[in-house]
Each structure stands twice: as structure tokens, then as C-alpha cells.
């Protein structure tokens, strides 16, 4: 069932990406040659998908996050993402896991579109597709309760509880997405992420069953972000789009 | 052309990401048992020494003070025994054929290992010692002290030849 949900989400995302890219608006800049300007603006976005996914699919998970990125040469976008997440989950054997933690991700997006045409003229894009990478970190307070220990033959049963504070978790992410300018600097973005759990301060990483900002630590996780926000372009950058 | 290639790469990544999602099921082997193998010791007149070789015996096996029989009159050369998860000593009664049964006692340390919320907590063991009565059994040898959720042999039981 989870697979089905994920395939539906991925397919919907593919449709959006194809639609956005095919309708992409390119603004031709007349005979404007290479510019040496590096800083071209910044963006601030809030993720809408994470809290909605929590309400719709992962009932016990509530996450909120926001990001700030800087436009360097319309090609590189250093980005800082910050958020806070809580999880309270119970499985069929009666075990519960609860955790709450702030998280931070640092990384870079790379604009995949060509910035110059065949003649070397700039072709700036308000809408672009990107690939990115992140390093994420979180300090997790967690609590495991009612974890059963059973040995059927000897009729032994015991419930175990474990908890911990400020357990460090670090992970890496690969990101693919699109950023679209809607109107007057208001922008939206779609992205999907594949995450790889790298390390933790705990001897047993599985104690961090779910890490806010990462997900389930038992393997690679996949998440979807849909962001809304504002993008500021420098005066020089704005002038490139004027006809 | 380059842009098309870029789009294709992005789309492939999206599909790959979707395919690597975990479904949250517990796929670990949950059984933690001590593996035991049976040997017989005979006197080799040519070598003028005792030699041991694997043997298959008709066995009835149960835990001490436990009514539930693990193996009943089964012809076995190897078998598995579940150790106590909450006690540090496990004892089993082993009867070969209709002969007088022996009792083996395993002392062990239990280690709780949290696997995941779905799988729960496994209890692994470190065998610290093993003793036996000697009605039919000649001796015991601990082959591997660490008992976890993989199929391994941990104890050798040497029977006398009648």
C-alpha cells in the first residue's frame, strides 16, 4: 500500500515536472554578453508538503520547515533549510516511538538549464530544474515504550522502555526539483529527495527509529517537498528580463 | 539535445527515488536459537586413540521443568534449542532412544538488541559455560559462544557408544 502511494506521488510529480519544463518561459536577452555579476538575489520558502503529508499519510508525524537560498551566477544556489519535527507512532505489536527535534540542512542546488545560447548570449531563466545535495543534522530526544521481549517456548514476556536526549543524527540527501516563478517574485518549487542515513552519536543507530528531517532510519528514505515563497532579484538581474 | 538529456536524467532520478522507498515491514530473521550437533566418540584400535565423528540419534528433547517437547523421537544429527531470554541459565533434558536421559545446563549472558519498532527487541546470548550429566553423554564442547539470529552451531555433544 505504501508502495502504491509513493508511485502515485512520483507519477504526479513527473507530470508536474514535464508540464513545467515544457511550458518554460525563456526570455531572450538581445545581444547581451557574459556578465561578471555573481550575486543575483535570494529566495525564502516554506514547505507545504511536509505538514500535509503528515496529516494525510504519516498520521503521527508532524514536520514544518523553511529554507533560504542565494542565487550565485544563476547556476549555484547555496541553501540553508531549517525545521522542527515531532513523531508519535505505534505499531501493531504495541510498541510506541515518540521523538521531537529541530533539524538543519546545508547544501547546494545546481541549475541544470543552459545559461547561454549558441551565440554566447545570456538566457536567464525564472523557472529552472535543478539537482542538489544536502547534509542534514538533528539533535533528537526520543522515547521508546512497550517494546516486547518474548521467548515463546519458555513463556517469557517483558516490556522494555528506552529513552535518550540530544542524540545526534547526520544524513546526506540527493535532491531533484524545479523552481517556478508565479508572479512578481512569488515562487513555488517541487522537489524529491533520496536520503541516506550516515551516522549517529548512539552505538545502536536503530534506537533512532524516526529522525525528524530524515524519516525512518532503517534505510534510505524518500520525501517530497512543495514550497511556496518569495524570490528577490537584484536590480541588475531584473534588468535582464526587461524587454 | 543537452536539455532533453538533462530532463531525462532528472526524471530517471525521480523514478529511482520512488523505487527505493521502504515499506516498513520487518524482514529480519526473528528466531534466536542455540545450534547443537551430536558426535560419538569411539576407540579406534588401529590408531589406539579415541576418535569422534558426527552421529545421528533418535532423540527426545525438552526444556527442564517445561512440559512442551521440542523434539519427540526424531532422528537428529543437529538441532536448535531456545535459551531463556530473561534468565541466565537454561537447562534441557536430552533422551537418546529409551536410555536414561541426560540434563545439560547452559549458563549465558543475555543482551537486548533493539532492532526496530516493527521488529521489536531481540535477545542475543553469550554462552559462558555448559555442564551435563554423564549417563549417556561423554562431554560437551562450546564451539561458538555468540548466539544470535543466524543459523550457526554453538555446542557439540559427544555421546558414548553403547
Interface residues (C-beta under 8 A of the other chain):
Chain A: X2 X3 X6 X7 X9 X10 X13 X14 X17 X18 X21 X89 X91 X93 X95 X97 X112 X113 X114 X129 X131 X144 X147 X148 X149 X150 X151 X152 X153 X154 X156 X158 X160 X162 X174 X176 X192 X193 X194 X204 X206 X207 X209 X216 X218 X219 X220 X221 X222
Chain B: X2 X3 X6 X7 X10 X11 X13 X14 X15 X16 X17 X18 X20 X21 X22 X23 X24 X63 X66 X68 X70 X82 X83 X84 X85 X86 X87 X112 X113 X114 X115 X116 X117 X118 X120 X121 X123
